[in-house]
Amino acid sequence: MYTSLFPTRRRDGVEWEVEDHKVVQSVPTSYADEDIDITSVSDRDTNITYSFYATPAVKADRRRAALEFARDQLLKEVSKQRHNVLLMEGWTVTTFRKGASRRIEVRYSGRPAVAVGNIQPRKPPFMGILDADL
């Protein structure tokens, strides 16, 4: 009979499954209706990823709130390099399930820039996609 010297844990073998996946490829952000001037643009995109644990019934408003939070955090991150707008924006929202547990993962990317003028608060592009069924 074999006896292990080290205690082992049995894995349940259950992995996270993709329940829903929405993507918006990076698109230009229009500031044509605002009175601003772009003074400099970063030479690369900045990306951020956040995961949120949720109740079993993940509603579109919960995914929307997670997406808006990720965008706000990206803007805070690029503000450390004195950027204050995003000229290109894209995102991915994936909902995972593992038994009764749910997890929302948001990946947000944007091309930071510096703008001068009256900058209005914005929402992520094409958020209505979150309401659509697969």
C-alpha positions as CSV (number, residue, x, y, z in Angstrom):
1,M,0.0,0.0,0.0
2,Y,1.3,3.4,-1.0
3,T,1.1,6.3,1.5
4,S,1.9,9.9,0.6
5,L,4.2,11.9,2.8
6,F,2.5,15.1,1.7
7,P,-1.2,15.7,2.0
8,T,-2.9,16.0,-1.3
9,R,-6.1,17.8,-2.2
10,R,-8.6,16.4,-4.7
11,R,-9.5,18.8,-7.4
12,D,-13.1,19.0,-8.3
13,G,-12.1,19.3,-12.0
14,V,-14.7,22.0,-12.6
15,E,-13.3,24.8,-14.7
16,W,-14.7,28.2,-15.5
17,E,-16.9,28.1,-18.6
18,V,-17.6,31.0,-20.9
19,E,-21.3,32.0,-20.5
20,D,-21.3,35.2,-22.5
21,H,-18.6,37.1,-24.5
22,K,-19.0,40.6,-26.1
23,V,-16.3,42.5,-28.0
24,V,-15.9,46.0,-29.5
25,Q,-12.7,46.3,-31.5
26,S,-10.8,49.5,-31.0
27,V,-12.7,52.3,-32.7
28,P,-12.0,56.1,-33.1
29,T,-13.6,58.3,-30.5
30,S,-15.1,61.4,-32.1
31,Y,-14.7,64.8,-30.4
32,A,-16.1,66.7,-33.4
33,D,-19.0,68.1,-31.4
34,E,-16.8,69.4,-28.7
35,D,-14.6,72.5,-28.7
36,I,-11.2,70.8,-27.9
37,D,-7.7,70.6,-29.4
38,I,-5.6,67.5,-29.3
39,T,-2.1,68.5,-28.3
40,S,-0.3,65.1,-28.1
41,V,-1.1,61.5,-28.7
42,S,0.6,58.4,-27.1
43,D,2.5,56.2,-29.5
44,R,0.8,53.0,-28.0
45,D,-2.4,51.8,-26.5
46,T,-2.9,51.2,-22.8
47,N,-4.8,48.1,-21.6
48,I,-6.4,47.2,-18.3
49,T,-8.1,44.1,-17.1
50,Y,-10.5,43.7,-14.1
51,S,-12.4,40.7,-12.8
52,F,-15.6,40.9,-10.7
53,Y,-17.5,38.2,-8.9
54,A,-21.2,38.3,-9.4
55,T,-24.5,36.7,-8.4
56,P,-25.7,33.8,-10.5
57,A,-28.1,36.0,-12.5
58,V,-25.7,38.5,-14.1
59,K,-27.8,41.3,-15.7
60,A,-26.7,43.6,-18.4
61,D,-26.6,46.6,-16.0
62,R,-24.0,44.7,-13.9
63,R,-21.8,44.2,-17.0
64,R,-22.4,47.9,-17.9
65,A,-21.3,49.0,-14.5
66,A,-18.1,46.8,-14.7
67,L,-17.3,48.2,-18.2
68,E,-17.7,51.9,-17.0
69,F,-15.6,51.2,-14.0
70,A,-12.8,49.7,-16.1
71,R,-12.9,52.8,-18.5
72,D,-12.7,55.1,-15.5
73,Q,-9.8,53.2,-14.1
74,L,-8.0,53.3,-17.5
75,L,-8.4,57.1,-17.6
76,K,-7.0,57.3,-14.1
77,E,-4.0,55.2,-15.1
78,V,-3.3,57.3,-18.2
79,S,-3.7,60.5,-16.3
80,K,-0.5,59.6,-14.5
81,Q,1.3,60.4,-17.8
82,R,-0.8,63.6,-18.1
83,H,-3.2,62.2,-20.7
84,N,-6.9,63.1,-20.3
85,V,-8.8,61.5,-23.3
86,L,-8.9,58.3,-25.3
87,L,-8.7,58.7,-29.1
88,M,-9.3,55.0,-29.7
89,E,-11.3,52.7,-27.4
90,G,-12.1,49.0,-27.4
91,W,-13.3,46.5,-24.9
92,T,-14.2,42.9,-24.2
93,V,-16.6,41.7,-21.5
94,T,-16.7,38.0,-20.7
95,T,-19.0,36.3,-18.2
96,F,-17.8,33.0,-16.8
97,R,-19.7,30.4,-14.8
98,K,-18.5,27.7,-12.5
99,G,-21.4,25.9,-10.8
100,A,-23.5,28.6,-9.2
101,S,-20.6,31.2,-9.2
102,R,-20.2,33.9,-11.9
103,R,-17.3,36.1,-12.8
104,I,-17.2,39.1,-15.1
105,E,-13.9,39.9,-16.8
106,V,-13.5,43.3,-18.5
107,R,-10.6,44.1,-20.7
108,Y,-10.4,47.8,-21.8
109,S,-7.9,49.4,-24.2
110,G,-7.5,52.9,-25.4
111,R,-5.1,55.3,-27.1
112,P,-4.3,58.1,-24.6
113,A,-4.0,61.7,-25.7
114,V,-3.8,65.2,-24.2
115,A,-6.7,67.5,-25.1
116,V,-7.3,71.1,-24.2
117,G,-10.8,72.6,-24.0
118,N,-14.2,71.7,-22.7
119,I,-14.0,67.9,-22.3
120,Q,-17.3,66.2,-21.6
121,P,-17.6,62.9,-19.7
122,R,-18.2,59.9,-22.0
123,K,-19.4,56.3,-21.8
124,P,-17.7,53.4,-23.5
125,P,-18.6,52.9,-27.2
126,F,-21.4,50.6,-28.3
127,M,-22.6,49.6,-24.8
128,G,-25.9,48.5,-26.3
129,I,-24.1,45.3,-27.4
130,L,-24.3,44.1,-23.8
131,D,-28.1,44.0,-24.0
132,A,-28.0,41.7,-27.1
133,D,-28.3,37.9,-26.7
134,L,-25.6,35.7,-28.2
